[in-house]
């Protein structure tokens, strides 16, 4: 009797730990098979040197964007998916060559990938193409990329609020002329992780 009681006391901490930490054997924040749906709003301020249409100028730019990010976790903590973003720009010209302000909108889409690092911190990268619609000029093609880090604050199993800090690069091309802009961007987003609990339970049952 005493022998069984001693064995129970020795192994009870291990049993308690296994019950409390259901992901004991899987240290991923988001499990394989989960689906993420959501997006974020962001903005940044940077300097621009423009030689796109033959008249060079410098400007201060304010950039606002809304992004939709939908992906699938092909491995624990690693997702791939589609990034679609809508941008609006406002430029205050600082040179005498062009004096009127520019206001533009664009739509950019392309693949993205996200990987969770320590805890709920993640890094993500996207590259995309799109079209810029100038209100007072011709359309031009866009190539853009975005590299960022963020944190998923999980309100519950499926919903997370995510502050994000990223660095954006964009190149606009019109015939043989081009414009390059880049700079940091701060944003906040909301993501839903569908099947996150479900994939967790399935994994525990294997």
C-alpha positions as CSV (number, residue, x, y, z in Angstrom):
1,X,0.0,0.0,0.0
2,X,2.7,2.4,1.0
3,X,4.7,1.5,-2.1
4,X,1.8,2.5,-4.4
5,X,1.3,5.7,-2.5
6,X,4.9,6.6,-2.9
7,X,4.8,6.0,-6.7
8,X,1.7,8.2,-7.0
9,X,3.4,11.0,-5.1
10,X,6.5,10.8,-7.3
11,X,4.7,10.8,-10.6
12,X,1.8,13.2,-9.8
13,X,3.8,16.3,-10.7
14,X,4.5,14.9,-14.2
15,X,0.9,14.0,-14.7
16,X,-0.2,17.4,-13.6
17,X,2.2,19.1,-16.0
18,X,1.1,17.0,-18.9
19,X,-2.6,17.9,-18.2
20,X,-1.9,21.7,-17.9
21,X,0.3,21.9,-20.9
22,X,-1.6,20.2,-23.7
23,X,1.1,21.2,-26.2
24,X,3.9,19.6,-24.2
25,X,5.1,17.5,-27.1
26,X,4.3,20.2,-29.7
27,X,5.8,23.6,-28.9
28,X,4.2,25.4,-31.7
29,X,2.1,28.5,-31.1
30,X,-0.2,27.7,-34.0
31,X,-0.7,24.0,-35.1
32,X,-0.5,22.5,-38.6
33,X,-3.8,22.6,-40.4
34,X,-4.9,25.9,-38.9
35,X,-6.3,28.7,-41.2
36,X,-5.6,32.4,-40.6
37,X,-8.0,35.0,-41.9
38,X,-7.8,38.7,-41.2
39,X,-5.6,41.7,-41.9
40,X,-4.2,44.9,-40.6
41,X,-4.1,48.7,-41.1
42,X,-0.8,50.5,-41.2
43,X,0.9,53.7,-42.3
44,X,4.3,55.3,-42.6
45,X,6.1,58.5,-43.5
46,X,9.2,58.6,-45.7
47,X,11.2,60.7,-48.2
48,X,10.8,60.2,-52.0
49,X,13.1,61.0,-55.0
50,X,11.0,60.7,-58.1
51,X,12.2,60.5,-61.7
52,X,9.3,58.5,-63.0
53,X,8.0,60.8,-65.8
54,X,11.1,62.8,-66.6
55,X,10.6,65.7,-64.1
56,X,12.7,65.0,-61.0
57,X,11.5,66.1,-57.6
58,X,11.7,65.3,-54.0
59,X,8.7,64.9,-51.7
60,X,7.5,64.0,-48.2
61,X,5.1,61.0,-48.4
62,X,2.4,59.8,-46.1
63,X,1.3,56.3,-46.9
64,X,-1.8,54.5,-45.5
65,X,-2.8,50.9,-46.3
66,X,-5.3,48.2,-45.5
67,X,-4.1,44.6,-45.9
68,X,-6.0,41.3,-46.0
69,X,-3.8,38.3,-45.1
70,X,-5.2,34.8,-45.5
71,X,-3.1,31.7,-45.1
72,X,-2.8,28.0,-44.2
73,X,-0.3,26.5,-41.7
74,X,1.5,23.8,-43.7
75,X,3.7,23.1,-40.6
76,X,3.4,24.0,-36.9
77,X,4.0,27.8,-36.7
78,X,4.6,28.2,-40.5
79,X,1.9,29.6,-42.8
80,X,1.8,30.5,-46.4
81,X,-1.0,32.5,-48.1
82,X,-2.2,35.5,-50.1
83,X,-1.6,39.1,-49.2
84,X,-3.9,41.7,-50.8
85,X,-3.4,45.4,-49.9
86,X,-5.1,48.7,-50.8
87,X,-2.9,51.8,-50.5
88,X,-3.5,55.5,-50.5
89,X,-0.6,58.0,-50.8
90,X,-0.4,61.8,-50.3
91,X,2.8,63.6,-51.3
92,X,3.9,67.1,-50.3
93,X,6.4,68.3,-52.9
94,X,9.5,70.0,-51.6
95,X,11.1,71.1,-54.9
96,X,10.2,73.8,-57.4
97,X,9.9,71.4,-60.4
98,X,6.5,70.1,-59.4
99,X,4.4,72.1,-57.0
100,X,1.0,70.4,-56.9
101,X,0.4,67.6,-54.4
102,X,0.0,64.0,-55.6
103,X,-2.7,61.7,-54.3
104,X,-2.7,58.2,-55.5
105,X,-4.3,54.8,-54.9
106,X,-3.0,51.3,-55.7
107,X,-3.9,47.6,-55.3
108,X,-1.1,45.1,-54.7
109,X,-1.3,41.3,-54.2
110,X,1.1,38.5,-53.9
111,X,2.2,35.5,-51.7
112,X,3.3,35.9,-48.1
113,X,4.8,33.6,-45.5
114,X,4.7,33.8,-41.7
115,X,6.7,31.9,-39.1
116,X,6.3,32.1,-35.3
117,X,9.5,32.6,-33.4
118,X,9.8,32.5,-29.6
119,X,6.4,32.5,-28.0
120,X,3.9,34.6,-29.9
121,X,6.4,36.7,-31.8
122,X,6.5,36.1,-35.5
123,X,8.3,37.2,-38.7
124,X,6.6,37.5,-42.0
125,X,7.6,38.4,-45.6
126,X,5.6,39.2,-48.7
127,X,6.4,40.1,-52.3
128,X,3.7,41.4,-54.7
129,X,2.8,43.1,-57.9
130,X,0.0,45.6,-58.7
131,X,-1.2,48.7,-60.5
132,X,-1.0,52.3,-59.4
133,X,-3.8,54.6,-60.5
134,X,-2.6,58.2,-60.6
135,X,-5.4,60.7,-60.4
136,X,-3.6,63.1,-62.7
137,X,-1.5,60.8,-64.8
138,X,-1.0,57.4,-66.5
139,X,-1.1,54.0,-64.7
140,X,2.1,52.3,-63.9
141,X,3.1,48.9,-62.7
142,X,4.3,48.1,-59.2
143,X,6.7,45.6,-57.6
144,X,6.7,45.7,-53.8
145,X,8.0,43.7,-50.8
146,X,7.4,43.8,-47.1
147,X,9.5,42.3,-44.3
148,X,8.1,42.6,-40.7
149,X,7.9,41.3,-37.2
150,X,4.9,41.3,-34.9
151,X,3.3,39.8,-31.9
152,X,0.0,37.8,-31.7
153,X,-1.9,38.6,-28.5
154,X,-4.4,35.8,-28.4
155,X,-7.7,36.9,-26.9
156,X,-8.9,33.3,-27.1
157,X,-8.0,30.2,-29.0
158,X,-9.1,31.7,-32.4
159,X,-8.7,35.5,-32.2
160,X,-5.5,37.6,-31.9
161,X,-4.7,41.3,-32.0
162,X,-1.3,41.9,-33.7
163,X,0.9,45.0,-33.5
164,X,3.4,44.9,-36.4
165,X,6.6,46.7,-37.3
166,X,7.8,46.3,-40.9
167,X,10.0,47.7,-43.6
168,X,8.5,48.2,-47.0
169,X,10.1,48.6,-50.5
170,X,8.2,49.6,-53.6
171,X,9.3,50.3,-57.2
172,X,6.9,51.9,-59.7
173,X,7.8,51.4,-63.4
174,X,6.4,53.4,-66.3
175,X,8.1,52.5,-69.7
176,X,11.8,53.1,-69.0
177,X,11.3,55.4,-66.0
178,X,11.0,54.3,-62.4
179,X,10.4,55.5,-58.9
180,X,11.6,53.8,-55.7
181,X,10.3,54.4,-52.2
182,X,11.0,52.6,-49.0
183,X,10.7,53.1,-45.2
184,X,9.4,51.7,-41.9
185,X,5.8,51.1,-41.2
186,X,3.8,50.5,-38.0
187,X,0.5,48.8,-38.0
188,X,-2.1,47.0,-36.0
189,X,-4.2,44.0,-37.1
190,X,-6.7,41.4,-36.2
191,X,-6.4,37.7,-37.2
192,X,-8.7,34.8,-36.8
193,X,-7.1,31.3,-36.6
194,X,-9.8,28.9,-37.7
195,X,-9.4,25.2,-36.8
196,X,-6.6,26.1,-34.3
197,X,-8.3,24.2,-31.4
198,X,-9.5,21.5,-33.7
199,X,-6.0,20.7,-35.1
200,X,-4.7,20.8,-31.6
201,X,-7.2,18.1,-30.4
202,X,-6.5,15.9,-33.5
203,X,-2.8,16.1,-32.8
204,X,-3.3,15.1,-29.2
205,X,-5.3,12.1,-30.3
206,X,-2.6,10.7,-32.5
